[in-house]
Amino acid sequence: MKKIEELLKKQQTMEASKAKKSGIKIVKKKTKSQIKDDEERERNCFKFSITKLINHPVYITFMTFVTIYALFFDDFRLIALNK
């Protein structure tokens, strides 16, 4: 088992030295926990963006007018435009 590990390390170092000479970057495979962390970071970024949008004063003002319109202006339309 130790010999296999030593051979793998030698192979990795040889590949790394070849990559350095040719200017190629070696990208390591991500573990499952790293992938989960990245997904969590993306979700948190999305949540932060939505929260920032919803708490913006322009959005709050717009939604207030939409709510007032929905509550009152339909009644005013019915009263003012009798058929």
N, CA, C and O atoms as a Maestro MAE file, in Angstrom:
{
 s_m_m2io_version
 :::
 2.0.0
}

f_m_ct {
 s_m_title
 :::
 protein
 m_atom[332] {
  # First column is atom index #
  i_m_mmod_type
  r_m_x_coord
  r_m_y_coord
  r_m_z_coord
  i_m_residue_number
  s_m_chain_name
  s_m_pdb_residue_name
  s_m_pdb_atom_name
  i_m_atomic_number
  :::
  1 25 0.818 -1.180 0.000 1 A "MET " " N  " 7
  2 3 0.000 0.000 0.000 1 A "MET " " CA " 6
  3 2 0.869 1.254 0.000 1 A "MET " " C  " 6
  4 15 0.564 2.234 -0.680 1 A "MET " " O  " 8
  5 25 1.950 1.213 0.767 2 A "LYS " " N  " 7
  6 3 2.843 2.366 0.827 2 A "LYS " " CA " 6
  7 2 3.500 2.615 -0.520 2 A "LYS " " C  " 6
  8 15 3.706 3.762 -0.916 2 A "LYS " " O  " 8
  9 25 3.826 1.540 -1.219 3 A "LYS " " N  " 7
  10 3 4.466 1.687 -2.522 3 A "LYS " " CA " 6
  11 2 3.512 2.361 -3.512 3 A "LYS " " C  " 6
  12 15 3.924 3.192 -4.321 3 A "LYS " " O  " 8
  13 25 2.255 1.996 -3.434 4 A "ILE " " N  " 7
  14 3 1.268 2.589 -4.334 4 A "ILE " " CA " 6
  15 2 1.130 4.084 -4.040 4 A "ILE " " C  " 6
  16 15 1.059 4.896 -4.963 4 A "ILE " " O  " 8
  17 25 1.093 4.443 -2.763 5 A "GLU " " N  " 7
  18 3 0.987 5.851 -2.388 5 A "GLU " " CA " 6
  19 2 2.213 6.624 -2.860 5 A "GLU " " C  " 6
  20 15 2.095 7.750 -3.343 5 A "GLU " " O  " 8
  21 25 3.404 6.009 -2.716 6 A "GLU " " N  " 7
  22 3 4.631 6.665 -3.151 6 A "GLU " " CA " 6
  23 2 4.623 6.860 -4.669 6 A "GLU " " C  " 6
  24 15 5.025 7.913 -5.164 6 A "GLU " " O  " 8
  25 25 4.170 5.854 -5.397 7 A "LEU " " N  " 7
  26 3 4.095 5.976 -6.853 7 A "LEU " " CA " 6
  27 2 3.101 7.060 -7.272 7 A "LEU " " C  " 6
  28 15 3.361 7.811 -8.212 7 A "LEU " " O  " 8
  29 25 1.981 7.142 -6.587 8 A "LEU " " N  " 7
  30 3 0.998 8.179 -6.899 8 A "LEU " " CA " 6
  31 2 1.563 9.572 -6.628 8 A "LEU " " C  " 6
  32 15 1.350 10.494 -7.415 8 A "LEU " " O  " 8
  33 25 2.285 9.724 -5.513 9 A "LYS " " N  " 7
  34 3 2.891 11.018 -5.201 9 A "LYS " " CA " 6
  35 2 3.924 11.404 -6.250 9 A "LYS " " C  " 6
  36 15 3.985 12.559 -6.670 9 A "LYS " " O  " 8
  37 25 4.744 10.431 -6.677 10 A "LYS " " N  " 7
  38 3 5.740 10.704 -7.710 10 A "LYS " " CA " 6
  39 2 5.075 11.126 -9.009 10 A "LYS " " C  " 6
  40 15 5.516 12.065 -9.671 10 A "LYS " " O  " 8
  41 25 4.012 10.425 -9.364 11 A "GLN " " N  " 7
  42 3 3.286 10.743 -10.587 11 A "GLN " " CA " 6
  43 2 2.699 12.152 -10.511 11 A "GLN " " C  " 6
  44 15 2.765 12.910 -11.479 11 A "GLN " " O  " 8
  45 25 2.127 12.500 -9.358 12 A "GLN " " N  " 7
  46 3 1.548 13.827 -9.197 12 A "GLN " " CA " 6
  47 2 2.614 14.907 -9.277 12 A "GLN " " C  " 6
  48 15 2.392 15.952 -9.887 12 A "GLN " " O  " 8
  49 25 3.765 14.667 -8.670 13 A "THR " " N  " 7
  50 3 4.834 15.668 -8.721 13 A "THR " " CA " 6
  51 2 5.380 15.797 -10.134 13 A "THR " " C  " 6
  52 15 5.719 16.899 -10.567 13 A "THR " " O  " 8
  53 25 5.471 14.678 -10.863 14 A "MET " " N  " 7
  54 3 5.938 14.738 -12.246 14 A "MET " " CA " 6
  55 2 4.946 15.510 -13.110 14 A "MET " " C  " 6
  56 15 5.346 16.329 -13.939 14 A "MET " " O  " 8
  57 25 3.656 15.251 -12.918 15 A "GLU " " N  " 7
  58 3 2.642 15.962 -13.688 15 A "GLU " " CA " 6
  59 2 2.658 17.447 -13.357 15 A "GLU " " C  " 6
  60 15 2.491 18.288 -14.240 15 A "GLU " " O  " 8
  61 25 2.862 17.767 -12.076 16 A "ALA " " N  " 7
  62 3 2.897 19.165 -11.656 16 A "ALA " " CA " 6
  63 2 4.097 19.878 -12.259 16 A "ALA " " C  " 6
  64 15 3.981 21.017 -12.710 16 A "ALA " " O  " 8
  65 25 5.247 19.218 -12.272 17 A "SER " " N  " 7
  66 3 6.440 19.855 -12.839 17 A "SER " " CA " 6
  67 2 6.294 20.035 -14.345 17 A "SER " " C  " 6
  68 15 6.734 21.050 -14.884 17 A "SER " " O  " 8
  69 25 5.685 19.071 -15.037 18 A "LYS " " N  " 7
  70 3 5.436 19.215 -16.469 18 A "LYS " " CA " 6
  71 2 4.467 20.363 -16.738 18 A "LYS " " C  " 6
  72 15 4.638 21.127 -17.687 18 A "LYS " " O  " 8
  73 25 3.466 20.469 -15.904 19 A "ALA " " N  " 7
  74 3 2.466 21.519 -16.085 19 A "ALA " " CA " 6
  75 2 3.085 22.892 -15.849 19 A "ALA " " C  " 6
  76 15 2.766 23.848 -16.555 19 A "ALA " " O  " 8
  77 25 3.961 22.990 -14.867 20 A "LYS " " N  " 7
  78 3 4.621 24.269 -14.594 20 A "LYS " " CA " 6
  79 2 5.495 24.681 -15.771 20 A "LYS " " C  " 6
  80 15 5.535 25.852 -16.149 20 A "LYS " " O  " 8
  81 25 6.191 23.711 -16.344 21 A "LYS " " N  " 7
  82 3 7.063 24.009 -17.473 21 A "LYS " " CA " 6
  83 2 6.262 24.466 -18.689 21 A "LYS " " C  " 6
  84 15 6.690 25.359 -19.419 21 A "LYS " " O  " 8
  85 25 5.106 23.854 -18.905 22 A "SER " " N  " 7
  86 3 4.315 24.194 -20.087 22 A "SER " " CA " 6
  87 2 3.341 25.342 -19.821 22 A "SER " " C  " 6
  88 15 2.695 25.815 -20.756 22 A "SER " " O  " 8
  89 25 3.217 25.806 -18.573 23 A "GLY " " N  " 7
  90 3 2.342 26.922 -18.248 23 A "GLY " " CA " 6
  91 2 0.893 26.532 -18.043 23 A "GLY " " C  " 6
  92 15 0.010 27.389 -18.071 23 A "GLY " " O  " 8
  93 25 0.639 25.264 -17.840 24 A "ILE " " N  " 7
  94 3 -0.721 24.779 -17.619 24 A "ILE " " CA " 6
  95 2 -0.989 24.728 -16.124 24 A "ILE " " C  " 6
  96 15 -0.149 24.284 -15.341 24 A "ILE " " O  " 8
  97 25 -2.177 25.191 -15.739 25 A "LYS " " N  " 7
  98 3 -2.546 25.119 -14.334 25 A "LYS " " CA " 6
  99 2 -3.294 23.820 -14.084 25 A "LYS " " C  " 6
  100 15 -4.158 23.417 -14.862 25 A "LYS " " O  " 8
  101 25 -2.943 23.182 -12.990 26 A "ILE " " N  " 7
  102 3 -3.626 21.947 -12.613 26 A "ILE " " CA " 6
  103 2 -4.779 22.315 -11.689 26 A "ILE " " C  " 6
  104 15 -4.583 22.996 -10.682 26 A "ILE " " O  " 8
  105 25 -5.960 21.872 -12.026 27 A "VAL " " N  " 7
  106 3 -7.146 22.130 -11.224 27 A "VAL " " CA " 6
  107 2 -7.463 20.870 -10.435 27 A "VAL " " C  " 6
  108 15 -7.673 19.797 -11.002 27 A "VAL " " O  " 8
  109 25 -7.493 21.019 -9.127 28 A "LYS " " N  " 7
  110 3 -7.787 19.865 -8.291 28 A "LYS " " CA " 6
  111 2 -9.279 19.605 -8.285 28 A "LYS " " C  " 6
  112 15 -10.086 20.529 -8.377 28 A "LYS " " O  " 8
  113 25 -9.633 18.344 -8.175 29 A "LYS " " N  " 7
  114 3 -11.033 17.964 -8.086 29 A "LYS " " CA " 6
  115 2 -11.584 18.413 -6.753 29 A "LYS " " C  " 6
  116 15 -10.914 18.309 -5.726 29 A "LYS " " O  " 8
  117 25 -12.814 18.916 -6.773 30 A "LYS " " N  " 7
  118 3 -13.439 19.362 -5.536 30 A "LYS " " CA " 6
  119 2 -14.062 18.176 -4.819 30 A "LYS " " C  " 6
  120 15 -14.608 17.261 -5.435 30 A "LYS " " O  " 8
  121 25 -13.961 18.224 -3.502 31 A "THR " " N  " 7
  122 3 -14.597 17.186 -2.710 31 A "THR " " CA " 6
  123 2 -16.080 17.503 -2.569 31 A "THR " " C  " 6
  124 15 -16.523 18.599 -2.913 31 A "THR " " O  " 8
  125 25 -16.839 16.546 -2.066 32 A "LYS " " N  " 7
  126 3 -18.278 16.750 -1.894 32 A "LYS " " CA " 6
  127 2 -18.560 17.897 -0.934 32 A "LYS " " C  " 6
  128 15 -19.492 18.672 -1.148 32 A "LYS " " O  " 8
  129 25 -17.765 18.009 0.115 33 A "SER " " N  " 7
  130 3 -17.990 19.091 1.077 33 A "SER " " CA " 6
  131 2 -17.691 20.448 0.448 33 A "SER " " C  " 6
  132 15 -18.378 21.427 0.737 33 A "SER " " O  " 8
  133 25 -16.669 20.517 -0.412 34 A "GLN " " N  " 7
  134 3 -16.362 21.768 -1.092 34 A "GLN " " CA " 6
  135 2 -17.476 22.148 -2.060 34 A "GLN " " C  " 6
  136 15 -17.820 23.323 -2.189 34 A "GLN " " O  " 8
  137 25 -18.036 21.155 -2.736 35 A "ILE " " N  " 7
  138 3 -19.145 21.412 -3.653 35 A "ILE " " CA " 6
  139 2 -20.355 21.913 -2.874 35 A "ILE " " C  " 6
  140 15 -21.023 22.855 -3.301 35 A "ILE " " O  " 8
  141 25 -20.642 21.287 -1.731 36 A "LYS " " N  " 7
  142 3 -21.759 21.726 -0.896 36 A "LYS " " CA " 6
  143 2 -21.532 23.144 -0.391 36 A "LYS " " C  " 6
  144 15 -22.465 23.946 -0.347 36 A "LYS " " O  " 8
  145 25 -20.284 23.460 -0.006 37 A "ASP " " N  " 7
  146 3 -19.967 24.808 0.455 37 A "ASP " " CA " 6
  147 2 -20.192 25.833 -0.659 37 A "ASP " " C  " 6
  148 15 -20.727 26.915 -0.415 37 A "ASP " " O  " 8
  149 25 -19.783 25.489 -1.873 38 A "ASP " " N  " 7
  150 3 -19.983 26.391 -3.007 38 A "ASP " " CA " 6
  151 2 -21.467 26.605 -3.283 38 A "ASP " " C  " 6
  152 15 -21.894 27.729 -3.546 38 A "ASP " " O  " 8
  153 25 -22.251 25.539 -3.224 39 A "GLU " " N  " 7
  154 3 -23.693 25.660 -3.438 39 A "GLU " " CA " 6
  155 2 -24.331 26.507 -2.343 39 A "GLU " " C  " 6
  156 15 -25.214 27.320 -2.620 39 A "GLU " " O  " 8
  157 25 -23.894 26.324 -1.117 40 A "GLU " " N  " 7
  158 3 -24.421 27.108 0.001 40 A "GLU " " CA " 6
  159 2 -24.079 28.582 -0.174 40 A "GLU " " C  " 6
  160 15 -24.904 29.454 0.098 40 A "GLU " " O  " 8
  161 25 -22.862 28.857 -0.628 41 A "ARG " " N  " 7
  162 3 -22.441 30.231 -0.876 41 A "ARG " " CA " 6
  163 2 -23.296 30.883 -1.962 41 A "ARG " " C  " 6
  164 15 -23.678 32.048 -1.845 41 A "ARG " " O  " 8
  165 25 -23.594 30.118 -3.028 42 A "GLU " " N  " 7
  166 3 -24.434 30.637 -4.105 42 A "GLU " " CA " 6
  167 2 -25.841 30.914 -3.598 42 A "GLU " " C  " 6
  168 15 -26.426 31.942 -3.937 42 A "GLU " " O  " 8
  169 25 -26.393 30.013 -2.789 43 A "ARG " " N  " 7
  170 3 -27.732 30.219 -2.235 43 A "ARG " " CA " 6
  171 2 -27.756 31.449 -1.339 43 A "ARG " " C  " 6
  172 15 -28.697 32.241 -1.395 43 A "ARG " " O  " 8
  173 25 -26.729 31.612 -0.514 44 A "ASN " " N  " 7
  174 3 -26.673 32.769 0.374 44 A "ASN " " CA " 6
  175 2 -26.545 34.057 -0.425 44 A "ASN " " C  " 6
  176 15 -27.129 35.075 -0.053 44 A "ASN " " O  " 8
  177 25 -25.796 34.027 -1.507 45 A "CYS " " N  " 7
  178 3 -25.653 35.198 -2.363 45 A "CYS " " CA " 6
  179 2 -27.000 35.553 -2.982 45 A "CYS " " C  " 6
  180 15 -27.359 36.728 -3.046 45 A "CYS " " O  " 8
  181 25 -27.750 34.549 -3.440 46 A "PHE " " N  " 7
  182 3 -29.067 34.781 -4.029 46 A "PHE " " CA " 6
  183 2 -30.025 35.345 -2.981 46 A "PHE " " C  " 6
  184 15 -30.762 36.293 -3.251 46 A "PHE " " O  " 8
  185 25 -30.008 34.756 -1.781 47 A "LYS " " N  " 7
  186 3 -30.862 35.250 -0.702 47 A "LYS " " CA " 6
  187 2 -30.518 36.695 -0.346 47 A "LYS " " C  " 6
  188 15 -31.408 37.510 -0.106 47 A "LYS " " O  " 8
  189 25 -29.235 37.003 -0.314 48 A "PHE " " N  " 7
  190 3 -28.797 38.360 0.000 48 A "PHE " " CA " 6
  191 2 -29.291 39.338 -1.067 48 A "PHE " " C  " 6
  192 15 -29.747 40.434 -0.741 48 A "PHE " " O  " 8
  193 25 -29.202 38.949 -2.332 49 A "SER " " N  " 7
  194 3 -29.640 39.820 -3.425 49 A "SER " " CA " 6
  195 2 -31.140 40.079 -3.346 49 A "SER " " C  " 6
  196 15 -31.584 41.215 -3.512 49 A "SER " " O  " 8
  197 25 -31.915 39.040 -3.095 50 A "ILE " " N  " 7
  198 3 -33.367 39.193 -2.994 50 A "ILE " " CA " 6
  199 2 -33.725 40.058 -1.791 50 A "ILE " " C  " 6
  200 15 -34.592 40.926 -1.888 50 A "ILE " " O  " 8
  201 25 -33.070 39.830 -0.668 51 A "THR " " N  " 7
  202 3 -33.333 40.623 0.532 51 A "THR " " CA " 6
  203 2 -33.001 42.087 0.287 51 A "THR " " C  " 6
  204 15 -33.739 42.979 0.704 51 A "THR " " O  " 8
  205 25 -31.897 42.324 -0.386 52 A "LYS " " N  " 7
  206 3 -31.496 43.696 -0.699 52 A "LYS " " CA " 6
  207 2 -32.527 44.369 -1.599 52 A "LYS " " C  " 6
  208 15 -32.842 45.543 -1.404 52 A "LYS " " O  " 8
  209 25 -33.055 43.641 -2.581 53 A "LEU " " N  " 7
  210 3 -34.078 44.176 -3.476 53 A "LEU " " CA " 6
  211 2 -35.362 44.490 -2.720 53 A "LEU " " C  " 6
  212 15 -35.929 45.572 -2.870 53 A "LEU " " O  " 8
  213 25 -35.816 43.550 -1.913 54 A "ILE " " N  " 7
  214 3 -37.087 43.720 -1.200 54 A "ILE " " CA " 6
  215 2 -37.013 44.861 -0.186 54 A "ILE " " C  " 6
  216 15 -38.017 45.538 0.037 54 A "ILE " " O  " 8
  217 25 -35.892 45.087 0.413 55 A "ASN " " N  " 7
  218 3 -35.754 46.145 1.414 55 A "ASN " " CA " 6
  219 2 -35.398 47.506 0.816 55 A "ASN " " C  " 6
  220 15 -35.209 48.472 1.555 55 A "ASN " " O  " 8
  221 25 -35.305 47.593 -0.510 56 A "HIS " " N  " 7
  222 3 -34.982 48.866 -1.152 56 A "HIS " " CA " 6
  223 2 -36.194 49.791 -1.079 56 A "HIS " " C  " 6
  224 15 -37.318 49.343 -1.306 56 A "HIS " " O  " 8
  225 25 -35.989 51.080 -0.765 57 A "PRO " " N  " 7
  226 3 -37.110 52.018 -0.618 57 A "PRO " " CA " 6
  227 2 -37.978 52.167 -1.871 57 A "PRO " " C  " 6
  228 15 -39.191 52.343 -1.752 57 A "PRO " " O  " 8
  229 25 -37.400 52.101 -3.044 58 A "VAL " " N  " 7
  230 3 -38.184 52.218 -4.280 58 A "VAL " " CA " 6
  231 2 -39.147 51.043 -4.404 58 A "VAL " " C  " 6
  232 15 -40.310 51.229 -4.763 58 A "VAL " " O  " 8
  233 25 -38.677 49.849 -4.114 59 A "TYR " " N  " 7
  234 3 -39.523 48.664 -4.183 59 A "TYR " " CA " 6
  235 2 -40.646 48.742 -3.147 59 A "TYR " " C  " 6
  236 15 -41.792 48.405 -3.445 59 A "TYR " " O  " 8
  237 25 -40.320 49.182 -1.945 60 A "ILE " " N  " 7
  238 3 -41.327 49.301 -0.887 60 A "ILE " " CA " 6
  239 2 -42.400 50.315 -1.294 60 A "ILE " " C  " 6
  240 15 -43.590 50.065 -1.105 60 A "ILE " " O  " 8
  241 25 -41.986 51.456 -1.851 61 A "THR " " N  " 7
  242 3 -42.937 52.471 -2.302 61 A "THR " " CA " 6
  243 2 -43.833 51.930 -3.409 61 A "THR " " C  " 6
  244 15 -45.048 52.125 -3.376 61 A "THR " " O  " 8
  245 25 -43.245 51.257 -4.382 62 A "PHE " " N  " 7
  246 3 -44.020 50.694 -5.480 62 A "PHE " " CA " 6
  247 2 -45.048 49.691 -4.977 62 A "PHE " " C  " 6
  248 15 -46.209 49.737 -5.385 62 A "PHE " " O  " 8
  249 25 -44.637 48.794 -4.105 63 A "MET " " N  " 7
  250 3 -45.553 47.784 -3.586 63 A "MET " " CA " 6
  251 2 -46.642 48.409 -2.715 63 A "MET " " C  " 6
  252 15 -47.762 47.901 -2.672 63 A "MET " " O  " 8
  253 25 -46.328 49.505 -2.021 64 A "THR " " N  " 7
  254 3 -47.342 50.208 -1.245 64 A "THR " " CA " 6
  255 2 -48.424 50.761 -2.168 64 A "THR " " C  " 6
  256 15 -49.612 50.620 -1.881 64 A "THR " " O  " 8
  257 25 -48.017 51.397 -3.289 65 A "PHE " " N  " 7
  258 3 -48.996 51.917 -4.241 65 A "PHE " " CA " 6
  259 2 -49.821 50.802 -4.879 65 A "PHE " " C  " 6
  260 15 -51.023 50.963 -5.089 65 A "PHE " " O  " 8
  261 25 -49.195 49.697 -5.184 66 A "VAL " " N  " 7
  262 3 -49.938 48.565 -5.763 66 A "VAL " " CA " 6
  263 2 -50.969 48.048 -4.761 66 A "VAL " " C  " 6
  264 15 -52.096 47.725 -5.137 66 A "VAL " " O  " 8
  265 25 -50.589 47.972 -3.497 67 A "THR " " N  " 7
  266 3 -51.514 47.496 -2.469 67 A "THR " " CA " 6
  267 2 -52.689 48.457 -2.291 67 A "THR " " C  " 6
  268 15 -53.839 48.026 -2.209 67 A "THR " " O  " 8
  269 25 -52.400 49.754 -2.231 68 A "ILE " " N  " 7
  270 3 -53.470 50.756 -2.082 68 A "ILE " " CA " 6
  271 2 -54.404 50.701 -3.281 68 A "ILE " " C  " 6
  272 15 -55.624 50.755 -3.126 68 A "ILE " " O  " 8
  273 25 -53.834 50.594 -4.478 69 A "TYR " " N  " 7
  274 3 -54.657 50.498 -5.680 69 A "TYR " " CA " 6
  275 2 -55.570 49.270 -5.613 69 A "TYR " " C  " 6
  276 15 -56.762 49.355 -5.908 69 A "TYR " " O  " 8
  277 25 -55.004 48.148 -5.229 70 A "ALA " " N  " 7
  278 3 -55.792 46.908 -5.165 70 A "ALA " " CA " 6
  279 2 -56.902 47.002 -4.121 70 A "ALA " " C  " 6
  280 15 -57.982 46.443 -4.313 70 A "ALA " " O  " 8
  281 25 -56.646 47.698 -3.031 71 A "LEU " " N  " 7
  282 3 -57.641 47.768 -1.965 71 A "LEU " " CA " 6
  283 2 -58.759 48.771 -2.250 71 A "LEU " " C  " 6
  284 15 -59.922 48.498 -1.950 71 A "LEU " " O  " 8
  285 25 -58.422 49.933 -2.827 72 A "PHE " " N  " 7
  286 3 -59.384 51.015 -2.897 72 A "PHE " " CA " 6
  287 2 -59.865 51.384 -4.296 72 A "PHE " " C  " 6
  288 15 -61.048 51.684 -4.458 72 A "PHE " " O  " 8
  289 25 -59.025 51.376 -5.289 73 A "PHE " " N  " 7
  290 3 -59.389 51.959 -6.576 73 A "PHE " " CA " 6
  291 2 -60.407 51.126 -7.351 73 A "PHE " " C  " 6
  292 15 -61.120 51.666 -8.196 73 A "PHE " " O  " 8
  293 25 -60.489 49.861 -7.090 74 A "ASP " " N  " 7
  294 3 -61.536 49.084 -7.738 74 A "ASP " " CA " 6
  295 2 -62.908 49.513 -7.214 74 A "ASP " " C  " 6
  296 15 -63.872 49.590 -7.975 74 A "ASP " " O  " 8
  297 25 -62.988 49.792 -5.909 75 A "ASP " " N  " 7
  298 3 -64.244 50.291 -5.339 75 A "ASP " " CA " 6
  299 2 -64.590 51.660 -5.907 75 A "ASP " " C  " 6
  300 15 -65.747 51.916 -6.239 75 A "ASP " " O  " 8
  301 25 -63.597 52.549 -6.021 76 A "PHE " " N  " 7
  302 3 -63.842 53.877 -6.603 76 A "PHE " " CA " 6
  303 2 -64.316 53.755 -8.046 76 A "PHE " " C  " 6
  304 15 -65.195 54.501 -8.476 76 A "PHE " " O  " 8
  305 25 -63.743 52.827 -8.788 77 A "ARG " " N  " 7
  306 3 -64.157 52.631 -10.186 77 A "ARG " " CA " 6
  307 2 -65.612 52.183 -10.252 77 A "ARG " " C  " 6
  308 15 -66.370 52.664 -11.093 77 A "ARG " " O  " 8
  309 25 -65.999 51.284 -9.388 78 A "LEU " " N  " 7
  310 3 -67.386 50.809 -9.382 78 A "LEU " " CA " 6
  311 2 -68.363 51.916 -8.993 78 A "LEU " " C  " 6
  312 15 -69.457 51.995 -9.552 78 A "LEU " " O  " 8
  313 25 -67.982 52.775 -8.040 79 A "ILE " " N  " 7
  314 3 -68.849 53.872 -7.616 79 A "ILE " " CA " 6
  315 2 -68.957 54.936 -8.708 79 A "ILE " " C  " 6
  316 15 -70.051 55.426 -8.985 79 A "ILE " " O  " 8
  317 25 -67.838 55.295 -9.325 80 A "ALA " " N  " 7
  318 3 -67.811 56.403 -10.275 80 A "ALA " " CA " 6
  319 2 -68.410 56.014 -11.626 80 A "ALA " " C  " 6
  320 15 -68.956 56.878 -12.312 80 A "ALA " " O  " 8
  321 25 -68.331 54.791 -12.017 81 A "LEU " " N  " 7
  322 3 -68.757 54.393 -13.356 81 A "LEU " " CA " 6
  323 2 -69.966 53.462 -13.296 81 A "LEU " " C  " 6
  324 15 -69.899 52.302 -13.703 81 A "LEU " " O  " 8
  325 25 -71.074 53.997 -12.779 82 A "ASN " " N  " 7
  326 3 -72.308 53.203 -12.756 82 A "ASN " " CA " 6
  327 2 -72.852 53.039 -14.162 82 A "ASN " " C  " 6
  328 15 -72.817 53.967 -14.970 82 A "ASN " " O  " 8
  329 25 -73.345 51.871 -14.437 83 A "LYS " " N  " 7
  330 3 -73.938 51.626 -15.769 83 A "LYS " " CA " 6
  331 2 -75.424 51.614 -15.676 83 A "LYS " " C  " 6
  332 15 -76.104 51.425 -16.684 83 A "LYS " " O  " 8
  :::
 }
 m_bond[331] {
  # First column is bond index #
  i_m_from
  i_m_to
  i_m_order
  :::
  1 1 2 1
  2 2 3 1
  3 3 4 2
  4 3 5 1
  5 5 6 1
  6 6 7 1
  7 7 8 2
  8 7 9 1
  9 9 10 1
  10 10 11 1
  11 11 12 2
  12 11 13 1
  13 13 14 1
  14 14 15 1
  15 15 16 2
  16 15 17 1
  17 17 18 1
  18 18 19 1
  19 19 20 2
  20 19 21 1
  21 21 22 1
  22 22 23 1
  23 23 24 2
  24 23 25 1
  25 25 26 1
  26 26 27 1
  27 27 28 2
  28 27 29 1
  29 29 30 1
  30 30 31 1
  31 31 32 2
  32 31 33 1
  33 33 34 1
  34 34 35 1
  35 35 36 2
  36 35 37 1
  37 37 38 1
  38 38 39 1
  39 39 40 2
  40 39 41 1
  41 41 42 1
  42 42 43 1
  43 43 44 2
  44 43 45 1
  45 45 46 1
  46 46 47 1
  47 47 48 2
  48 47 49 1
  49 49 50 1
  50 50 51 1
  51 51 52 2
  52 51 53 1
  53 53 54 1
  54 54 55 1
  55 55 56 2
  56 55 57 1
  57 57 58 1
  58 58 59 1
  59 59 60 2
  60 59 61 1
  61 61 62 1
  62 62 63 1
  63 63 64 2
  64 63 65 1
  65 65 66 1
  66 66 67 1
  67 67 68 2
  68 67 69 1
  69 69 70 1
  70 70 71 1
  71 71 72 2
  72 71 73 1
  73 73 74 1
  74 74 75 1
  75 75 76 2
  76 75 77 1
  77 77 78 1
  78 78 79 1
  79 79 80 2
  80 79 81 1
  81 81 82 1
  82 82 83 1
  83 83 84 2
  84 83 85 1
  85 85 86 1
  86 86 87 1
  87 87 88 2
  88 87 89 1
  89 89 90 1
  90 90 91 1
  91 91 92 2
  92 91 93 1
  93 93 94 1
  94 94 95 1
  95 95 96 2
  96 95 97 1
  97 97 98 1
  98 98 99 1
  99 99 100 2
  100 99 101 1
  101 101 102 1
  102 102 103 1
  103 103 104 2
  104 103 105 1
  105 105 106 1
  106 106 107 1
  107 107 108 2
  108 107 109 1
  109 109 110 1
  110 110 111 1
  111 111 112 2
  112 111 113 1
  113 113 114 1
  114 114 115 1
  115 115 116 2
  116 115 117 1
  117 117 118 1
  118 118 119 1
  119 119 120 2
  120 119 121 1
  121 121 122 1
  122 122 123 1
  123 123 124 2
  124 123 125 1
  125 125 126 1
  126 126 127 1
  127 127 128 2
  128 127 129 1
  129 129 130 1
  130 130 131 1
  131 131 132 2
  132 131 133 1
  133 133 134 1
  134 134 135 1
  135 135 136 2
  136 135 137 1
  137 137 138 1
  138 138 139 1
  139 139 140 2
  140 139 141 1
  141 141 142 1
  142 142 143 1
  143 143 144 2
  144 143 145 1
  145 145 146 1
  146 146 147 1
  147 147 148 2
  148 147 149 1
  149 149 150 1
  150 150 151 1
  151 151 152 2
  152 151 153 1
  153 153 154 1
  154 154 155 1
  155 155 156 2
  156 155 157 1
  157 157 158 1
  158 158 159 1
  159 159 160 2
  160 159 161 1
  161 161 162 1
  162 162 163 1
  163 163 164 2
  164 163 165 1
  165 165 166 1
  166 166 167 1
  167 167 168 2
  168 167 169 1
  169 169 170 1
  170 170 171 1
  171 171 172 2
  172 171 173 1
  173 173 174 1
  174 174 175 1
  175 175 176 2
  176 175 177 1
  177 177 178 1
  178 178 179 1
  179 179 180 2
  180 179 181 1
  181 181 182 1
  182 182 183 1
  183 183 184 2
  184 183 185 1
  185 185 186 1
  186 186 187 1
  187 187 188 2
  188 187 189 1
  189 189 190 1
  190 190 191 1
  191 191 192 2
  192 191 193 1
  193 193 194 1
  194 194 195 1
  195 195 196 2
  196 195 197 1
  197 197 198 1
  198 198 199 1
  199 199 200 2
  200 199 201 1
  201 201 202 1
  202 202 203 1
  203 203 204 2
  204 203 205 1
  205 205 206 1
  206 206 207 1
  207 207 208 2
  208 207 209 1
  209 209 210 1
  210 210 211 1
  211 211 212 2
  212 211 213 1
  213 213 214 1
  214 214 215 1
  215 215 216 2
  216 215 217 1
  217 217 218 1
  218 218 219 1
  219 219 220 2
  220 219 221 1
  221 221 222 1
  222 222 223 1
  223 223 224 2
  224 223 225 1
  225 225 226 1
  226 226 227 1
  227 227 228 2
  228 227 229 1
  229 229 230 1
  230 230 231 1
  231 231 232 2
  232 231 233 1
  233 233 234 1
  234 234 235 1
  235 235 236 2
  236 235 237 1
  237 237 238 1
  238 238 239 1
  239 239 240 2
  240 239 241 1
  241 241 242 1
  242 242 243 1
  243 243 244 2
  244 243 245 1
  245 245 246 1
  246 246 247 1
  247 247 248 2
  248 247 249 1
  249 249 250 1
  250 250 251 1
  251 251 252 2
  252 251 253 1
  253 253 254 1
  254 254 255 1
  255 255 256 2
  256 255 257 1
  257 257 258 1
  258 258 259 1
  259 259 260 2
  260 259 261 1
  261 261 262 1
  262 262 263 1
  263 263 264 2
  264 263 265 1
  265 265 266 1
  266 266 267 1
  267 267 268 2
  268 267 269 1
  269 269 270 1
  270 270 271 1
  271 271 272 2
  272 271 273 1
  273 273 274 1
  274 274 275 1
  275 275 276 2
  276 275 277 1
  277 277 278 1
  278 278 279 1
  279 279 280 2
  280 279 281 1
  281 281 282 1
  282 282 283 1
  283 283 284 2
  284 283 285 1
  285 285 286 1
  286 286 287 1
  287 287 288 2
  288 287 289 1
  289 289 290 1
  290 290 291 1
  291 291 292 2
  292 291 293 1
  293 293 294 1
  294 294 295 1
  295 295 296 2
  296 295 297 1
  297 297 298 1
  298 298 299 1
  299 299 300 2
  300 299 301 1
  301 301 302 1
  302 302 303 1
  303 303 304 2
  304 303 305 1
  305 305 306 1
  306 306 307 1
  307 307 308 2
  308 307 309 1
  309 309 310 1
  310 310 311 1
  311 311 312 2
  312 311 313 1
  313 313 314 1
  314 314 315 1
  315 315 316 2
  316 315 317 1
  317 317 318 1
  318 318 319 1
  319 319 320 2
  320 319 321 1
  321 321 322 1
  322 322 323 1
  323 323 324 2
  324 323 325 1
  325 325 326 1
  326 326 327 1
  327 327 328 2
  328 327 329 1
  329 329 330 1
  330 330 331 1
  331 331 332 2
  :::
 }
}
